[in-house]
Amino acid sequence: MLSTVIFFIVIYKSTFFEDRFGVDAYNMHDDPNDPHLHMIIYLQVAIISQALIFVTRSHSFSYLERPSFALMGAFCLAQLVACIIAAFGDWGFTYVRGISGGWIGIVWVWNIVWYVPLDFIKFAVRAAVIRPFKRYRHQKELDALASTGVPLVRTQSRAASVHESLYSNRLTFLQRINPRRALSSKPKMSGAELQRFSSISAHQSGQALQQGR
């Protein structure tokens, strides 16, 4: 949101991009509702808003955790369509007009520059909101234990949902690192692995039953 507002102000109030990159100014400095300006803002929002998913899905810096090929392919396809619309979108039923390749490149560079601090914003929100909430919840559990002697625990359905989510993530990871085997043949498991899996499942079920009492 902030990047879009600043981008609009720089385009509308100055000639920075025209002077630096020699792009056409169209009529954007006289009319804030110029259809070319609408198209530039559309492309900027389309790119940065969809790129935000790479920040939100990662625990650390987004460029250190590789996304899946499906996610990356969907993002690239969506941006290709958005750029085609930005270049050739001269439809009569809309108040937008196609922009030059120079403006499309400017939008990409602008978004790449603004993408870098998004990870730091994520870390700041985590430190300012999520961690205090976890401390508050932990203190609430301690207060409940001190007053009633009964600890606050997650419900069995919530615990099962968490275990199911973790199992799904691990299975997806295994299929991703060995896609040919996952697609060409059924998974095989030895008797020792089956016995180990049964023991772990029984242990987790026993813990869940004890917490539910």
C-alpha positions, 0 to 999 in steps of 0.5 A, spaced: 500 500 500 505 504 501 509 503 495 503 504 491 502 511 494 509 513 493 509 510 486 503 514 484 506 521 488 512 520 484 509 519 477 504 525 478 508 530 482 515 529 478 518 527 472 523 523 475 522 517 471 521 521 464 528 524 465 532 518 468 529 513 463 526 517 457 519 514 457 513 518 455 509 522 460 502 521 457 498 526 460 499 523 467 502 530 470 495 534 468 490 528 470 490 524 476 485 519 472 489 518 466 488 511 463 495 510 462 496 512 469 491 507 471 494 501 467 501 503 471 498 502 478 494 496 476 500 493 474 504 495 480 499 492 485 498 486 481 505 484 481 507 486 488 501 483 491 502 476 488 509 477 490 507 478 497 505 470 498 513 468 497 514 473 504 508 470 508 509 463 506 517 463 509 519 463 516 526 466 514 528 470 508 523 469 503 529 468 498 532 463 502 526 458 502 525 456 495 518 455 493 514 449 489 515 449 482 507 450 482 507 456 486 513 459 482 509 457 475 503 460 477 506 466 479 510 467 473 504 465 468 500 471 472 505 476 471 506 474 464 498 475 463 498 482 467 504 485 463 500 483 456 494 486 459 498 492 461 502 493 454 495 491 450 489 493 454 486 498 450 479 495 451 473 500 450 469 498 456 475 500 461 478 506 463 485 504 462 490 504 456 496 500 454 503 503 456 510 502 453 515 497 455 519 502 458 514 503 464 513 496 465 520 495 466 520 501 471 514 498 475 518 491 475 524 495 478 520 499 483 517 492 486 523 489 486 526 494 490 520 495 495 520 487 495 527 487 499 524 490 506 518 486 506 521 480 510 524 485 515 517 488 516 514 481 517 520 480 522 517 486 526 510 484 526 512 477 528 516 481 534 511 486 536 505 482 535 506 474 535 511 473 540 507 477 545 501 473 544 505 467 545 507 470 552 500 472 554 498 465 552 503 462 556 502 466 562 495 465 562 496 457 562 501 458 568 495 462 571 490 457 570 495 452 573 496 456 579 489 457 580 485 451 579 491 446 578 489 443 571 493 446 566 490 449 559 491 444 553 489 444 546 483 440 545 484 433 541 481 436 535 486 442 535 492 437 536 489 432 531 489 438 526 496 440 527 499 433 527 495 432 520 498 439 517 505 437 519 504 430 516 501 433 510 507 438 509 512 432 510 509 428 505 509 434 500 516 435 501 518 428 500 514 428 494 517 434 491 524 432 492 523 425 489 517 427 484 519 421 479 518 416 484 512 419 487 508 419 480 511 412 477 510 407 482 506 406 489 510 408 495 513 402 499 515 401 506 519 395 509 516 391 515 521 395 520 518 401 518 511 399 519 512 397 526 516 403 527 510 407 524 505 403 528 509 404 535 509 412 534 502 412 532 500 408 538 504 413 543 501 419 540 494 416 541 496 415 548 498 422 549 492 425 546 487 420 550 491 422 557 490 430 555 483 429 553 481 426 560 
